[in-house]
């Protein structure tokens, strides 16, 4: 089960890393006052990567919360002896 969660977290983490990578290049472009024309495109890419990465993490979090809620609401099965019958 842990391996499945690790596999599900891999892609959102990579996307967030790409967003950080693009943000670093925005900083470099502005700091060295070079390639100003690329800054709007880098902002679009960085924003897109961050949006998709954090949205994916949010969806995984909600899926985990729903699974825990379902596990908490499960009613244990009544034995064959009829212990759960009113009577």
C-alpha positions in Angstrom: 0.0 0.0 0.0 2.9 2.4 0.8 4.4 1.7 -2.6 1.2 2.7 -4.3 1.1 6.1 -2.5 4.8 6.6 -3.4 4.0 6.0 -7.0 1.0 8.4 -6.9 3.1 11.1 -5.3 5.9 10.9 -7.8 4.4 12.8 -10.7 3.0 15.8 -8.6 6.4 16.1 -6.9 8.1 16.2 -10.3 5.7 18.8 -11.6 6.3 21.0 -8.5 10.0 20.6 -9.1 9.6 21.8 -12.7 7.7 24.8 -11.4 10.6 25.6 -9.1 13.0 25.1 -12.0 11.1 27.5 -14.1 10.9 30.0 -11.2 14.7 29.9 -10.9 15.1 30.8 -14.5 12.7 33.7 -14.1 14.9 34.9 -11.2 18.1 34.4 -13.3 16.6 36.3 -16.3 15.5 39.2 -14.1 18.7 39.3 -12.0 21.1 39.3 -14.9 18.8 41.6 -17.0 18.8 39.2 -19.9 16.1 37.7 -22.1 13.2 39.7 -20.8 11.0 38.4 -23.6 11.1 34.9 -22.1 9.8 36.0 -18.7 6.1 35.9 -19.5 6.4 32.4 -21.0 8.4 31.2 -18.1 5.7 32.6 -15.8 3.0 30.7 -17.7 5.0 27.5 -17.6 5.9 27.8 -13.9 2.3 28.7 -13.0 1.0 25.7 -15.0 3.4 23.3 -13.3 2.6 24.6 -9.9 -1.1 24.5 -10.5 -1.2 20.9 -11.8 1.3 19.7 -9.1 -0.6 21.2 -6.2 -4.0 20.3 -7.6 -2.8 16.7 -7.9 -1.6 16.7 -4.3 -5.0 18.1 -3.2 -6.9 15.4 -5.1 -4.7 12.7 -3.5 -5.3 14.2 -0.1 -9.1 14.2 -0.6 -9.0 10.6 -1.9 -7.1 9.6 1.3 -9.6 11.4 3.5 -12.6 9.8 1.7 -11.0 6.4 2.1 -10.4 7.0 5.8 -14.0 8.2 6.3 -15.3 5.0 4.5 -13.1 2.8 6.7 -14.4 4.6 9.8 -18.1 4.2 8.8 -17.9 0.4 8.1 -20.2 -1.6 10.3 -18.7 -4.8 11.5 -20.6 -7.9 10.3 -22.9 -9.6 12.7 -22.0 -13.2 13.5 -24.1 -16.2 12.5 -25.3 -16.6 16.1 -27.8 -13.8 15.8 -26.2 -11.6 18.4 -27.4 -8.5 16.6 -31.1 -9.3 16.4 -33.5 -7.6 18.7 -35.4 -9.9 20.8 
